């Protein structure tokens, strides 16, 4: 039974892996654009999850930006 599970997992991973180099490059570019868009919103003090204002807060481990609608939106950014 364990061997069957391992084979199923290996098959799932191999089918999900991108073998086409062009589609892999397009995927990486899309991820980079998404990260840049998120970082731009955070720099502008806008929550990338819900669009509300980010507030600088002080926590146990230092300062961070958190969504002003907390606890409805739990986005935080440390950086």
ZAFIZA-570929 format. One record per residue (C-alpha): residue in three letters; residue number from 1; x, y, z. Coordinates in nm, 3 decimals. Example, Ala and Ser with C-alpha at 12.3 -4.5 7.8 and 13.67 -1.06 7.14 Angstrom:
code|pos|px|py|pz
ALA|1|1.230|-0.450|0.780
SER|2|1.367|-0.106|0.714
END
This chain:
code|pos|px|py|pz
UNK|1|0.000|0.000|0.000
UNK|2|0.279|0.245|0.079
UNK|3|0.447|0.177|-0.256
UNK|4|0.122|0.255|-0.439
UNK|5|0.094|0.586|-0.254
UNK|6|0.452|0.678|-0.343
UNK|7|0.391|0.592|-0.708
UNK|8|0.074|0.805|-0.712
UNK|9|0.262|1.100|-0.562
UNK|10|0.548|1.062|-0.811
UNK|11|0.302|1.051|-1.100
UNK|12|0.121|1.360|-0.972
UNK|13|0.448|1.553|-0.939
UNK|14|0.570|1.449|-1.284
UNK|15|0.244|1.551|-1.452
UNK|16|0.244|1.888|-1.273
UNK|17|0.607|1.961|-1.367
UNK|18|0.652|2.202|-1.656
UNK|19|0.869|2.044|-1.922
UNK|20|0.816|2.311|-2.183
UNK|21|1.086|2.573|-2.126
UNK|22|0.873|2.853|-2.271
UNK|23|0.579|2.786|-2.039
UNK|24|0.821|2.766|-1.745
UNK|25|0.970|3.106|-1.839
UNK|26|0.622|3.256|-1.874
UNK|27|0.525|3.117|-1.533
UNK|28|0.837|3.260|-1.367
UNK|29|0.772|3.599|-1.527
UNK|30|0.411|3.597|-1.405
UNK|31|0.524|3.518|-1.050
UNK|32|0.781|3.799|-1.062
UNK|33|0.513|4.044|-1.180
UNK|34|0.278|3.934|-0.901
UNK|35|0.549|3.981|-0.638
UNK|36|0.637|4.326|-0.776
UNK|37|0.270|4.431|-0.776
UNK|38|0.234|4.315|-0.415
UNK|39|0.550|4.499|-0.310
UNK|40|0.433|4.818|-0.485
UNK|41|0.102|4.806|-0.297
UNK|42|0.279|4.749|0.035
UNK|43|0.513|5.043|-0.034
UNK|44|0.205|5.257|-0.095
UNK|45|0.054|5.134|0.235
UNK|46|-0.225|4.943|0.058
UNK|47|-0.317|4.590|0.163
UNK|48|-0.265|4.359|-0.138
UNK|49|-0.533|4.119|-0.008
UNK|50|-0.827|4.352|0.053
UNK|51|-0.720|4.702|-0.058
UNK|52|-0.750|4.863|0.287
UNK|53|-0.482|5.083|0.444
UNK|54|-0.176|4.927|0.604
UNK|55|-0.081|5.052|0.949
UNK|56|0.261|5.034|1.110
UNK|57|0.230|4.827|1.425
UNK|58|0.460|4.716|1.702
UNK|59|0.464|4.347|1.791
UNK|60|0.651|4.107|2.012
UNK|61|0.927|4.068|1.750
UNK|62|0.947|4.427|1.629
UNK|63|0.760|4.655|1.394
UNK|64|0.555|4.543|1.095
UNK|65|0.281|4.664|0.864
UNK|66|-0.063|4.517|0.922
UNK|67|-0.403|4.560|0.760
UNK|68|-0.625|4.820|0.923
UNK|69|-0.926|4.585|0.896
UNK|70|-0.773|4.324|1.128
UNK|71|-0.914|4.071|1.230
UNK|72|-1.123|4.059|0.910
UNK|73|-0.803|4.065|0.699
UNK|74|-0.489|3.925|0.856
UNK|75|-0.228|4.047|0.604
UNK|76|0.104|4.143|0.763
UNK|77|0.436|4.245|0.612
UNK|78|0.768|4.254|0.791
UNK|79|1.035|4.423|0.593
END
